[in-house]
Amino acid sequence: MTSVRPKLKADTPKAVTAWETATGQNVWMAADGSWTQDVSKVAAFTGDEAEARLADAQTQEGIVTDPYFMEVT
């Protein structure tokens, strides 16, 4: 399942967010690539690293559902 979301510019800081498959809870990717519900541990990515992190998240469908970018400041 995916949703259409606005495309963010490469230099825009963004977090990778998704829903935890088992619980349906919102989760965000931490700097180490793990998933967290603790917003103080959310990592911001830009450029190629952001694209690579999203691509990695999309391979984790058993853990998370519908990963996408969310602009952060």
SESESE-971002 format. One record per atom (N, C-alpha, C, CB): residue number from 1; residue in three letters; chain; atom name; z, x, y. Coordinates in Angstrom, 3 decimals, decimal comma. Each point is the difference from the previous one (the first is absolute). Glycine has a CB too. Layout:
<kefis>
+-----+-----+---+----+----------+----------+----------+
|   k |   r | c |  a |        w |        u |        v |
+-----+-----+---+----+----------+----------+----------+
| NUM | ALA | A | CA |        Z |        X |        Y |
...
+-----+-----+---+----+----------+----------+----------+
</kefis>
This chain:
<kefis>
+-----+-----+---+----+----------+----------+----------+
|   k |   r | c |  a |        w |        u |        v |
+-----+-----+---+----+----------+----------+----------+
|   1 | MET | A |  N |    0,000 |    0,842 |   -1,167 |
|   1 | MET | A | CA |    0,000 |   -0,842 |    1,167 |
|   1 | MET | A |  C |    0,000 |    0,891 |    1,234 |
|   1 | MET | A | CB |    1,211 |   -1,851 |   -1,238 |
|   2 | THR | A |  N |   -2,084 |    1,563 |    2,179 |
|   2 | THR | A | CA |   -0,032 |    0,733 |    1,260 |
|   2 | THR | A |  C |   -0,220 |   -0,971 |    1,144 |
|   2 | THR | A | CB |   -0,882 |    2,053 |   -1,160 |
|   3 | SER | A |  N |    1,227 |   -1,605 |    2,342 |
|   3 | SER | A | CA |   -0,199 |   -0,796 |    1,203 |
|   3 | SER | A |  C |   -0,819 |    0,814 |    0,987 |
|   3 | SER | A | CB |    2,177 |   -1,245 |   -0,363 |
|   4 | VAL | A |  N |   -2,918 |    0,587 |    1,220 |
|   4 | VAL | A | CA |   -0,758 |    0,685 |    1,033 |
|   4 | VAL | A |  C |    0,942 |    0,250 |    1,171 |
|   4 | VAL | A | CB |   -2,200 |   -1,080 |   -0,731 |
|   5 | ARG | A |  N |    2,276 |    2,329 |    1,154 |
|   5 | ARG | A | CA |    0,879 |    0,373 |    1,102 |
|   5 | ARG | A |  C |   -0,796 |    0,836 |    0,993 |
|   5 | ARG | A | CB |    2,047 |   -0,055 |   -1,506 |
|   6 | PRO | A |  N |   -1,644 |    0,096 |    2,773 |
|   6 | PRO | A | CA |   -0,743 |    0,783 |    0,982 |
|   6 | PRO | A |  C |    0,016 |    1,483 |   -0,359 |
|   6 | PRO | A | CB |    0,567 |   -1,694 |    1,761 |
|   7 | LYS | A |  N |   -1,659 |    2,380 |   -1,479 |
|   7 | LYS | A | CA |   -0,110 |    1,439 |   -0,240 |
|   7 | LYS | A |  C |    0,702 |    0,728 |    1,142 |
|   7 | LYS | A | CB |   -2,203 |   -0,281 |   -1,259 |
|   8 | LEU | A |  N |    3,092 |    1,206 |    0,912 |
|   8 | LEU | A | CA |    0,700 |    0,802 |    1,001 |
|   8 | LEU | A |  C |   -0,720 |    1,335 |    0,162 |
|   8 | LEU | A | CB |    2,210 |   -1,116 |   -0,561 |
|   9 | LYS | A |  N |   -2,217 |    1,650 |    1,772 |
|   9 | LYS | A | CA |   -0,635 |    1,290 |    0,260 |
|   9 | LYS | A |  C |    0,718 |    1,099 |   -0,775 |
|   9 | LYS | A | CB |   -0,718 |   -0,781 |    2,289 |
|  10 | ALA | A |  N |   -0,008 |    1,843 |   -2,604 |
|  10 | ALA | A | CA |    0,547 |    1,097 |   -0,806 |
|  10 | ALA | A |  C |    1,246 |    0,622 |    0,619 |
|  10 | ALA | A | CB |   -2,298 |    0,448 |   -0,813 |
|  11 | ASP | A |  N |    2,330 |   -0,339 |    2,152 |
|  11 | ASP | A | CA |    1,142 |    0,649 |    0,651 |
|  11 | ASP | A |  C |    1,163 |   -0,947 |    0,282 |
|  11 | ASP | A | CB |   -1,609 |    1,576 |    1,006 |
|  12 | THR | A |  N |    1,483 |   -2,838 |   -1,379 |
|  12 | THR | A | CA |    1,083 |   -0,960 |    0,170 |
|  12 | THR | A |  C |    1,047 |    0,224 |   -1,084 |
|  12 | THR | A | CB |   -1,583 |   -1,677 |    1,040 |
|  13 | PRO | A |  N |    2,862 |    1,906 |   -0,658 |
|  13 | PRO | A | CA |    1,036 |    0,145 |   -1,023 |
|  13 | PRO | A |  C |    0,130 |   -1,305 |   -0,783 |
|  13 | PRO | A | CB |    1,232 |    1,698 |    1,423 |
|  14 | LYS | A |  N |   -1,141 |   -1,564 |   -2,741 |
|  14 | LYS | A | CA |    0,075 |   -1,195 |   -0,827 |
|  14 | LYS | A |  C |    0,896 |    0,245 |   -1,193 |
|  14 | LYS | A | CB |   -2,287 |   -0,676 |    0,734 |
|  15 | ALA | A |  N |    2,894 |   -0,393 |   -1,198 |
|  15 | ALA | A | CA |    0,801 |    0,024 |   -1,227 |
|  15 | ALA | A |  C |   -0,803 |   -0,711 |   -1,073 |
|  15 | ALA | A | CB |    2,216 |    0,035 |    1,277 |
|  16 | VAL | A |  N |   -1,937 |    0,312 |   -2,524 |
|  16 | VAL | A | CA |   -0,585 |   -0,722 |   -1,123 |
|  16 | VAL | A |  C |    1,053 |   -0,986 |   -0,470 |
|  16 | VAL | A | CB |   -1,508 |    1,959 |   -0,693 |
|  17 | THR | A |  N |    1,156 |   -3,216 |    0,672 |
|  17 | THR | A | CA |    0,919 |   -1,043 |   -0,420 |
|  17 | THR | A |  C |   -0,644 |   -0,817 |   -1,111 |
|  17 | THR | A | CB |    1,040 |   -0,087 |    2,302 |
|  18 | ALA | A |  N |   -0,214 |   -0,587 |   -3,069 |
|  18 | ALA | A | CA |   -0,471 |   -0,807 |   -1,128 |
|  18 | ALA | A |  C |    1,131 |   -0,922 |   -0,428 |
|  18 | ALA | A | CB |   -1,604 |    1,823 |   -0,767 |
|  19 | TRP | A |  N |    1,354 |   -2,575 |   -0,270 |
|  19 | TRP | A | CA |    1,036 |   -0,816 |   -0,613 |
|  19 | TRP | A |  C |    0,344 |    0,621 |   -1,340 |
|  19 | TRP | A | CB |   -0,801 |   -2,107 |    1,179 |
|  20 | GLU | A |  N |    2,083 |    2,231 |   -1,461 |
|  20 | GLU | A | CA |    0,438 |    0,506 |   -1,295 |
|  20 | GLU | A |  C |   -0,378 |   -1,029 |   -1,052 |
|  20 | GLU | A | CB |    1,916 |    1,318 |    1,037 |
|  21 | THR | A |  N |   -2,690 |   -0,910 |   -2,035 |
|  21 | THR | A | CA |   -0,540 |   -0,924 |   -0,984 |
|  21 | THR | A |  C |    1,090 |   -0,770 |   -0,737 |
|  21 | THR | A | CB |   -1,941 |    1,519 |   -0,253 |
|  22 | ALA | A |  N |    3,002 |   -0,848 |   -0,134 |
|  22 | ALA | A | CA |    1,051 |   -0,633 |   -0,802 |
|  22 | ALA | A |  C |    0,808 |   -1,033 |    0,764 |
|  22 | ALA | A | CB |    0,116 |    2,077 |   -1,299 |
|  23 | THR | A |  N |    0,086 |   -1,854 |    2,609 |
|  23 | THR | A | CA |    0,904 |   -0,864 |    0,761 |
|  23 | THR | A |  C |   -0,675 |   -0,796 |    1,107 |
|  23 | THR | A | CB |    1,758 |    1,619 |   -0,514 |
|  24 | GLY | A |  N |   -2,935 |   -1,163 |    0,962 |
|  24 | GLY | A | CA |   -0,664 |   -0,643 |    1,130 |
|  24 | GLY | A |  C |    0,550 |    0,437 |    1,338 |
|  24 | GLY | A | CB |   -0,435 |   -1,918 |   -1,456 |
|  25 | GLN | A |  N |    1,370 |    2,853 |    1,461 |
|  25 | GLN | A | CA |    0,600 |    0,495 |    1,243 |
|  25 | GLN | A |  C |   -0,956 |    0,935 |    0,717 |
|  25 | GLN | A | CB |    2,285 |   -0,217 |   -1,002 |
|  26 | ASN | A |  N |   -2,201 |    0,243 |    2,332 |
|  26 | ASN | A | CA |   -0,786 |    0,936 |    0,796 |
|  26 | ASN | A |  C |    0,531 |    1,405 |   -0,209 |
|  26 | ASN | A | CB |   -0,499 |   -1,785 |    1,709 |
|  27 | VAL | A |  N |   -0,396 |    2,744 |   -1,899 |
|  27 | VAL | A | CA |    0,384 |    1,406 |   -0,121 |
|  27 | VAL | A |  C |   -0,942 |    0,849 |    0,834 |
|  27 | VAL | A | CB |    0,927 |   -0,388 |   -2,314 |
|  28 | TRP | A |  N |   -0,479 |    1,584 |    2,660 |
|  28 | TRP | A | CA |   -0,785 |    0,942 |    0,771 |
|  28 | TRP | A |  C |    0,017 |    1,341 |   -0,708 |
|  28 | TRP | A | CB |    0,519 |   -1,215 |    2,151 |
|  29 | MET | A |  N |   -1,568 |    1,996 |   -1,931 |
|  29 | MET | A | CA |   -0,062 |    1,317 |   -0,607 |
|  29 | MET | A |  C |    0,829 |    0,986 |    0,808 |
|  29 | MET | A | CB |   -2,282 |   -0,507 |   -0,916 |
|  30 | ALA | A |  N |    3,113 |    1,276 |    0,212 |
|  30 | ALA | A | CA |    0,783 |    1,072 |    0,604 |
|  30 | ALA | A |  C |   -0,845 |    1,280 |    0,019 |
|  30 | ALA | A | CB |    2,184 |   -1,057 |   -0,798 |
|  31 | ALA | A |  N |   -1,707 |    2,067 |    1,490 |
|  31 | ALA | A | CA |   -0,738 |    1,262 |    0,127 |
|  31 | ALA | A |  C |   -0,288 |    0,646 |   -1,346 |
|  31 | ALA | A | CB |    1,062 |    0,323 |    2,212 |
|  32 | ASP | A |  N |   -0,181 |   -0,523 |   -3,193 |
|  32 | ASP | A | CA |   -0,199 |    0,614 |   -1,317 |
|  32 | ASP | A |  C |   -0,889 |   -0,832 |   -0,921 |
|  32 | ASP | A | CB |    2,224 |    1,055 |    0,257 |
|  33 | GLY | A |  N |   -2,751 |   -2,176 |    0,249 |
|  33 | GLY | A | CA |   -0,890 |   -0,849 |   -0,794 |
|  33 | GLY | A |  C |    0,709 |   -1,088 |   -0,773 |
|  33 | GLY | A | CB |   -1,477 |    1,923 |   -0,174 |
|  34 | SER | A |  N |    2,801 |   -1,942 |    0,224 |
|  34 | SER | A | CA |    0,749 |   -1,069 |   -0,668 |
|  34 | SER | A |  C |   -0,028 |   -1,255 |    0,869 |
|  34 | SER | A | CB |    1,499 |    1,695 |   -1,153 |
|  35 | TRP | A |  N |   -1,023 |   -2,803 |    0,604 |
|  35 | TRP | A | CA |    0,029 |   -1,270 |    0,727 |
|  35 | TRP | A |  C |    1,426 |   -0,326 |    0,381 |
|  35 | TRP | A | CB |   -2,037 |   -0,818 |   -1,224 |
|  36 | THR | A |  N |    2,220 |    0,292 |    2,435 |
|  36 | THR | A | CA |    1,342 |   -0,290 |    0,501 |
|  36 | THR | A |  C |    0,026 |   -1,325 |    0,747 |
|  36 | THR | A | CB |    0,463 |    2,454 |    0,165 |
|  37 | GLN | A |  N |    0,695 |   -3,095 |   -0,182 |
|  37 | GLN | A | CA |    0,238 |   -1,175 |    0,836 |
|  37 | GLN | A |  C |    0,784 |    0,393 |    1,248 |
|  37 | GLN | A | CB |   -0,027 |   -1,481 |   -2,040 |
|  38 | ASP | A |  N |    0,442 |    2,737 |    2,116 |
|  38 | ASP | A | CA |    0,779 |    0,531 |    1,117 |
|  38 | ASP | A |  C |   -0,958 |    0,454 |    1,103 |
|  38 | ASP | A | CB |    1,871 |    0,727 |   -1,568 |
|  39 | VAL | A |  N |   -1,937 |   -1,476 |    2,660 |
|  39 | VAL | A | CA |   -0,959 |    0,317 |    1,060 |
|  39 | VAL | A |  C |    0,266 |    1,349 |    0,659 |
|  39 | VAL | A | CB |   -0,244 |   -2,430 |    0,389 |
|  40 | SER | A |  N |    1,440 |    2,970 |   -0,521 |
|  40 | SER | A | CA |    0,278 |    1,316 |    0,578 |
|  40 | SER | A |  C |   -0,681 |    1,111 |   -0,793 |
|  40 | SER | A | CB |    2,190 |   -0,864 |    0,850 |
|  41 | LYS | A |  N |   -2,701 |    0,557 |   -2,034 |
|  41 | LYS | A | CA |   -0,670 |    1,000 |   -0,836 |
|  41 | LYS | A |  C |   -1,518 |   -0,152 |   -0,018 |
|  41 | LYS | A | CB |    2,043 |    0,070 |   -1,391 |
|  42 | VAL | A |  N |   -2,575 |   -0,994 |    2,190 |
|  42 | VAL | A | CA |   -1,441 |   -0,231 |    0,058 |
|  42 | VAL | A |  C |   -0,687 |    1,209 |    0,628 |
|  42 | VAL | A | CB |    0,365 |   -2,498 |    0,174 |
|  43 | ALA | A |  N |   -1,446 |    2,958 |   -0,791 |
|  43 | ALA | A | CA |   -0,761 |    1,133 |    0,531 |
|  43 | ALA | A |  C |   -1,220 |   -0,500 |    0,761 |
|  43 | ALA | A | CB |    0,790 |    1,454 |   -1,898 |
|  44 | ALA | A |  N |   -1,154 |   -0,737 |    2,946 |
|  44 | ALA | A | CA |   -1,210 |   -0,298 |    0,767 |
|  44 | ALA | A |  C |   -1,047 |    1,056 |   -0,334 |
|  44 | ALA | A | CB |    1,339 |   -1,092 |    1,878 |
|  45 | PHE | A |  N |   -2,553 |    0,643 |   -2,119 |
|  45 | PHE | A | CA |   -1,099 |    0,887 |   -0,371 |
|  45 | PHE | A |  C |   -1,170 |   -0,222 |    0,950 |
|  45 | PHE | A | CB |    0,736 |   -0,015 |   -2,420 |
|  46 | THR | A |  N |   -1,569 |    1,041 |    2,581 |
|  46 | THR | A | CA |   -1,221 |   -0,113 |    0,792 |
|  46 | THR | A |  C |   -1,146 |    0,693 |   -0,733 |
|  46 | THR | A | CB |    1,343 |   -0,081 |    2,148 |
|  47 | GLY | A |  N |   -2,556 |   -0,199 |   -1,712 |
|  47 | GLY | A | CA |   -1,180 |    0,697 |   -0,482 |
|  47 | GLY | A |  C |   -0,221 |   -0,060 |   -1,497 |
|  47 | GLY | A | CB |    0,296 |    1,455 |    1,900 |
|  48 | ASP | A |  N |   -0,761 |   -0,316 |   -2,437 |
|  48 | ASP | A | CA |   -0,322 |    0,083 |   -1,424 |
|  48 | ASP | A |  C |    1,226 |   -0,213 |   -0,878 |
|  48 | ASP | A | CB |   -1,851 |    1,557 |    0,563 |
|  49 | GLU | A |  N |    3,029 |   -1,089 |   -0,090 |
|  49 | GLU | A | CA |    1,207 |   -0,199 |   -0,803 |
|  49 | GLU | A |  C |    0,292 |   -1,488 |   -0,172 |
|  49 | GLU | A | CB |    0,913 |    2,196 |    0,822 |
|  50 | ALA | A |  N |   -1,076 |   -2,972 |    0,243 |
|  50 | ALA | A | CA |    0,236 |   -1,442 |   -0,094 |
|  50 | ALA | A |  C |   -0,943 |   -0,626 |   -1,021 |
|  50 | ALA | A | CB |    0,764 |   -0,046 |    2,398 |
|  51 | GLU | A |  N |   -2,030 |    0,406 |   -2,342 |
|  51 | GLU | A | CA |   -0,977 |   -0,551 |   -0,949 |
|  51 | GLU | A |  C |    0,348 |    0,380 |   -1,436 |
|  51 | GLU | A | CB |   -1,762 |    0,111 |    1,778 |
|  52 | ALA | A |  N |    2,203 |    1,139 |   -1,975 |
|  52 | ALA | A | CA |    0,378 |    0,448 |   -1,341 |
|  52 | ALA | A |  C |    1,231 |   -0,753 |   -0,506 |
|  52 | ALA | A | CB |   -0,962 |    2,265 |    0,505 |
|  53 | ARG | A |  N |    1,920 |   -2,513 |    0,367 |
|  53 | ARG | A | CA |    1,213 |   -0,732 |   -0,398 |
|  53 | ARG | A |  C |   -0,337 |   -1,440 |   -0,374 |
|  53 | ARG | A | CB |    1,382 |    1,460 |    1,513 |
|  54 | LEU | A |  N |   -2,263 |   -2,094 |   -0,743 |
|  54 | LEU | A | CA |   -0,389 |   -1,364 |   -0,329 |
|  54 | LEU | A |  C |   -0,758 |   -0,027 |   -1,330 |
|  54 | LEU | A | CB |   -0,105 |   -0,578 |    2,458 |
|  55 | ALA | A |  N |   -0,788 |    1,534 |   -2,657 |
|  55 | ALA | A | CA |   -0,745 |    0,064 |   -1,261 |
|  55 | ALA | A |  C |    0,952 |    0,182 |   -1,180 |
|  55 | ALA | A | CB |   -1,980 |    0,968 |    1,216 |
|  56 | ASP | A |  N |    3,003 |   -0,135 |   -1,049 |
|  56 | ASP | A | CA |    1,001 |    0,185 |   -1,053 |
|  56 | ASP | A |  C |    0,745 |   -1,305 |   -0,261 |
|  56 | ASP | A | CB |    0,249 |    2,421 |    0,647 |
|  57 | ALA | A |  N |    0,137 |   -3,109 |    0,409 |
|  57 | ALA | A | CA |    0,726 |   -1,272 |   -0,150 |
|  57 | ALA | A |  C |   -0,838 |   -1,026 |   -0,754 |
|  57 | ALA | A | CB |    1,234 |    0,467 |    2,131 |
|  58 | GLN | A |  N |   -2,533 |   -0,451 |   -1,904 |
|  58 | GLN | A | CA |   -0,882 |   -0,970 |   -0,659 |
|  58 | GLN | A |  C |   -0,118 |    0,245 |   -1,498 |
|  58 | GLN | A | CB |   -1,259 |   -0,204 |    2,126 |
|  59 | THR | A |  N |    1,681 |    1,373 |   -2,601 |
|  59 | THR | A | CA |   -0,009 |    0,282 |   -1,439 |
|  59 | THR | A |  C |    1,317 |   -0,402 |   -0,662 |
|  59 | THR | A | CB |   -1,588 |    1,886 |    0,418 |
|  60 | GLN | A |  N |    2,536 |   -2,376 |    0,370 |
|  60 | GLN | A | CA |    1,335 |   -0,325 |   -0,501 |
|  60 | GLN | A |  C |    0,220 |   -1,505 |   -0,147 |
|  60 | GLN | A | CB |    0,832 |    2,084 |    1,070 |
|  61 | GLU | A |  N |   -1,858 |   -2,815 |   -1,462 |
|  61 | GLU | A | CA |    0,082 |   -1,461 |   -0,072 |
|  61 | GLU | A |  C |    1,124 |   -0,512 |   -0,900 |
|  61 | GLU | A | CB |   -2,431 |   -0,036 |    0,413 |
|  62 | GLY | A |  N |    2,898 |    0,815 |   -1,364 |
|  62 | GLY | A | CA |    1,130 |   -0,426 |   -0,822 |
|  62 | GLY | A |  C |    1,316 |    0,043 |    0,751 |
|  62 | GLY | A | CB |   -1,221 |    0,817 |   -1,980 |
|  63 | ILE | A |  N |    1,259 |   -0,015 |    3,035 |
|  63 | ILE | A | CA |    1,214 |    0,174 |    0,797 |
|  63 | ILE | A |  C |   -0,060 |   -0,824 |    1,277 |
|  63 | ILE | A | CB |    0,271 |    2,300 |   -0,937 |
|  64 | VAL | A |  N |   -1,430 |   -2,241 |    1,624 |
|  64 | VAL | A | CA |   -0,171 |   -0,731 |    1,258 |
|  64 | VAL | A |  C |   -1,287 |   -0,814 |   -0,035 |
|  64 | VAL | A | CB |    1,274 |    1,785 |    1,237 |
|  65 | THR | A |  N |   -1,307 |   -2,818 |   -0,402 |
|  65 | THR | A | CA |   -1,150 |   -0,891 |    0,083 |
|  65 | THR | A |  C |   -0,527 |   -0,001 |    1,430 |
|  65 | THR | A | CB |    0,901 |   -1,438 |   -1,883 |
|  66 | ASP | A |  N |   -2,224 |    1,507 |    2,031 |
|  66 | ASP | A | CA |   -0,683 |   -0,131 |    1,281 |
|  66 | ASP | A |  C |    0,477 |    0,975 |    1,067 |
|  66 | ASP | A | CB |   -0,315 |   -2,357 |   -0,566 |
|  67 | PRO | A |  N |    0,289 |    3,681 |    0,285 |
|  67 | PRO | A | CA |    0,402 |    0,951 |    1,025 |
|  67 | PRO | A |  C |   -0,975 |    0,000 |    1,179 |
|  67 | PRO | A | CB |    1,076 |    1,398 |   -1,774 |
|  68 | TYR | A |  N |   -0,539 |   -1,175 |    2,953 |
|  68 | TYR | A | CA |   -0,834 |    0,025 |    1,207 |
|  68 | TYR | A |  C |    0,702 |    0,796 |    1,095 |
|  68 | TYR | A | CB |   -1,011 |   -2,236 |   -0,605 |
|  69 | PHE | A |  N |    0,264 |    2,573 |    1,669 |
|  69 | PHE | A | CA |    0,556 |    0,697 |    1,141 |
|  69 | PHE | A |  C |    0,653 |   -0,990 |    0,963 |
|  69 | PHE | A | CB |   -1,740 |    1,799 |   -0,249 |
|  70 | MET | A |  N |    2,808 |   -1,312 |    0,872 |
|  70 | MET | A | CA |    0,656 |   -0,729 |    1,062 |
|  70 | MET | A |  C |    0,203 |    1,006 |    1,138 |
|  70 | MET | A | CB |    1,167 |   -1,654 |   -1,621 |
|  71 | GLU | A |  N |   -1,630 |    1,321 |    2,807 |
|  71 | GLU | A | CA |    0,162 |    0,902 |    1,132 |
|  71 | GLU | A |  C |    1,478 |    0,171 |    0,326 |
|  71 | GLU | A | CB |   -2,245 |   -0,694 |    0,901 |
|  72 | VAL | A |  N |    2,647 |    1,940 |   -0,636 |
|  72 | VAL | A | CA |    1,391 |    0,285 |    0,377 |
|  72 | VAL | A |  C |    0,024 |    0,816 |    1,271 |
|  72 | VAL | A | CB |    0,722 |   -0,070 |   -2,401 |
|  73 | THR | A |  N |    0,396 |   -0,002 |    3,100 |
|  73 | THR | A | CA |    0,181 |    0,803 |    1,210 |
|  73 | THR | A |  C |    1,297 |    0,759 |   -0,083 |
|  73 | THR | A | CB |   -1,322 |   -1,638 |    1,342 |
+-----+-----+---+----+----------+----------+----------+
</kefis>
